[in-house]
């Protein structure tokens, strides 16, 4: 059985029997749980074991990932002879730490301009970035990887238009984000993702208001102005070092950033774990080989 546990959370109950066995009478049952390091879990402070063989791993960390094996032993007593036989059954759980992916948003928007050689185009773009950053700065988010390119566009049954194609990324890791993160250390990704989603919504509302302003406030349309309904956005996911996505190996947690397995590593915020050229890494969550 494969189980995914969010970092710093408690695992669900791991039950030392299958469904069929749980419906039957067990005589003198005993449960032996072995952790990924090959040692008994009984007595370890992070392992909560019940007398009925259920295990909860508390405060899960990436290093706790791996195979958890339980051996169930119980007696079978022959009705006629009262002869006792001991039975053994083993159950294995592959338990992986995971994190929520960090979200950022790539935004695309277009503006009409009078001419691609207009000096005001560059000034407009710099001013736009300042405005957008000011809208989201209190969320510890910022605009990165911005670009502005001017193209001539021929529309059906219309003349030639000059348009500014603007793109930028709304990123949640503006200076100071770590201090904000320290206030909620266990669910930092959740808090970060909520902040950047709010930043995305504010920017979307800003461009929506451009359409309203052009229709209601301006008698003469400005030389550079927003093109109605040109705003679009896509989400970009990234994983923390030591984690990555794999929708084949971890298809039941395809959107999760799952801990890198032995022989793989992730040194940065990419979304995949890389294979070590010489797989000496035996641990989970490696950031280097």
N, C-alpha and C positions, 0 to 999 in steps of 0.2 A: 504494500500500500504506500502511495506517495502522499506526503503531507507537506503543506507550505505554512510557515509560521512567520508572521510579521516581526521584524527586528524589535526587540525589547518587550514584545508581548508574550503571553503565556500560550503554550501549545494547546490544542484541543485534547481531550482525553484520548490516549492511545490504549485500546482495550486488548488485553492478552487472550483473545479467543476470537473465533469467527462467529458469524450469526447463528449457524446451526448449533454450535457448541453452547452458545449462550442460552439456548432454549432447553438444555438438558440439565439433569442433576449431576453435580460433580461432588465426588467424595474426596475429602482431604486435599483440596487443590492448593498448589504452591506455585509461586510465580517468581521467575528469575529474570530480571531486566539487565541487559548488557548495553552499554553506550557505544558511541562510535569509536572510542579509544580502546575497546575490548575489555573494559573493566566494569564491575558491578555498579549499578546506579544507586542501590540502597545506601542511605546514609549521606548522600551528597545533598548539599543545601538547595540546589536548584532543581532537584528531582522530587516531585510530590507523588508518592506511591500509596495507593489505597490497599486495604486488605483483600479486595476483590480483583487485584491485578491491574488496576488502571494507573496510567502514568501521565502526569502533566509536567512538561519541562518549562520552568518559569524564567522570565527575563531572557528570552531566547536571543542568542548572539550568533553571528555567522560561523564562529568556530565550533558551535554546538551542532552544526549540520552533519548529516551522515546517516549511517544505518543504526537503527535501534532494534534490538532483537529481544524477544521475550520467549522464554521456555515455560510452558505450562505442564505441570505434572499433576496427575490425579490417579486415584485408585479405581479399579473395577473389581467388584466383589461378585463372584459366581453365586447365584441364588441357592443352588442345591448343595454345593460343597463348601461354600463360604471361603473359597480360595481367593486370595487377593493378588491382583496383578497391577503393576504401576505402568501408566501410560505417559508418554512424553510427546508434546507437540510444540513446534517452534513457529513463531510469527515474526515477520520482519517489516519494519516501517522505514522508508527512506524519507527523512525529514530535512527540509531545506529552508533556510532563512530567506526572506525576501523583503524588499522595500518597494514602496510606491515609486513609480518613475517621476522624475522632476519634469515639470512642464514649462515650456516656453512657447511663444506664439509668433509665427511669421505672418506679417501683415503686408498686403498689397493694396495700393490705392493709386488712383490716377487723377491728374489735374490737366485742364486745358490751358495752354499758354499761347501768346501771340506768335512767338517765333522761337525756334530752338536755340538761336544765337543770342537770345535776350539775356542781358547781364543780370536782370532781376531773378532769373530762374535759380541761380546758385544761392543768392541771398534769401530767396523764399524758402528754399530747402533747409538752410541752416536755421532760419527762424522757426520753421515747422518743428524741427527736432527739439528746439528749446521749449516750445510750447508743450509738446507731448511729454517731455521729461518732467516738466513742472506739474503736469496733471497727475503723474504716477509716482513722484518722488517720495511722498509720505508712505508709500507701500513698500519702500526699499526695492523698487523695480526701476529699470532704465531701458533706454533704447540703444541697441547695438546693431552692428552689421547693416548699417543703413546705406542705401544707394538711391540715386536719382538719375534716370536716363531720359533724354528727350527723343521722341520718334515722330515722324510724320505719318499720319494715319489717313487712309482714304476709305471713307464710309460709303456704302451703297447709296446712290442717288444724291450724294453730297460732295462738296469740295474737299480739299485737303485740310486736315486739322493737325495741329502740333500739340502733342501730349507729353506730360511728364509722367513717367512710370516710376513710382516711388515704392520701395520695399524696405522693411526694417523688422527687427526682431524685438519683441517685448520680453525682456529677460528679468528673472526674479533675484538675480545676484548682484544688485547694485552695492557699492561700498556701504558697509554697516549691516549687511544681511546676517552675518554670523552672530552679531550681538542680539538681533531679534530672534535668531534660532535658539540661542541659549536659554531663552525664556520658556521654550517648549521643546526640550531636547529629545524627547521620545517620539514625537510626531512632527519632526521638523519638515519632512516632505509634505505632510498634509497642510501645515500652516503656510509653507512656501507656495504650494499649488493654489491655495485659496487667495493668497495675495496677488499672484500673477493673473489669476482668472479675473479678479476685480480690476486689475490694471487693463486687461484686454477689454473688459466691458466698458470702462471709462473711455478708452480710445475709440471704441466703436460708437459710443454715444456722441463723442466729439465730432466725428465725421458725419453722423446722422444729422447733427445740428447745422452742419454746413449747408446741406440741402435746404433746410428750413430757412436759414438766414438768406440764402440767395433768392428764394422765392418771396420772402416777406420784407426784407430790409433794403435791398439794393435796387435802386431804379436803373442804374447803369452797372452791368456785370463787370467785375474786376478783370484785369488783363489775365491774371492767373486765378483760376477758380476750380473748385472740386467738381469732379464728374459724378453725377448722381448714380448711386448703386454700384460704384466701382470698388467699394471696400470689400475685401475678402480676407479670410484668416485661416491658417492651418496650424494645428498643434504639433510641436516638436518635442519628443521625449528624450530624456537622457538619464543615465544611471550613475549612481555614486561609484567611486573606485571599489573594485572587488565584487561588483555585481554586473549582470548583463541580462539581456533578453534572449530567449531561445524558444520559439513557438513549436519546435519539433520535440526537443527533449522535455520541455515543460509546457506542453500544450494545454494543460489544465490551469496554467497560470501565465498565459501567453503575454498578457499586458504587464506582468510584474517584472521587476528587476530582481532576478533570482541570484543567489550567491554563486560565484564562479566555483566550479568543481575542481578537484585535484587535477593538476596538469594543465590548468588554464588560469588566466589572470586578466585583470583589467586595471590599467594604471591611471585612467582618466575618466572623463564623464561620457565616454562613448556608450553605445547600447549593446555591445557584444563583448563576450569574453574571448580573449585570444588564446590560441594554443601555444604552449611553451615548446620551443624547438627541442629542448632537452627536458622532458617532463619529470624534473626532480621534485616539483612542488607537490607535496602530499596533503596540504591543508586546503580547507575551503576559504574562499574570500581573499585569495592572493592578489596583491597589487603589483607584483613583479615576479619574475622567475628567479 
